[in-house]
Amino acid sequence: MSALRRLVLDLLKPNEVETVQFARRLADIEGVDGANVSLLESDKDVQNLKITIEGESIDDEAVATEVEALGGTIHSVDEVVCGDRLVEESPTHQD
């Protein structure tokens, strides 16, 4: 099976969990080389985050388990890159 190399998630997390802690916990998952967490929207109870995770062999189930352990909910998987190398998205006429 091809290695999962990039995963981009849209999720909600409770405000009680610090964004830095969220990023560190995801980056500490085996197979993850780094995690980028961007705040998209915030209200009094929750924050909407875009999370980009890269690594040599990401375990998507371990990522989902950690997100849930931190009180987060994955809304969507917005990008997945698998294979021997990272392949960047190519622009199309619709873009």
Secondary structure as UniProt FT lines:
FT   STRAND          4..14
FT   TURN            15..16
FT   HELIX           19..27
FT   TURN            30..31
FT   STRAND          34..42
FT   STRAND          46..54
FT   HELIX           60..69
FT   TURN            70..71
FT   STRAND          73..82
FT   TURN            93..94
//
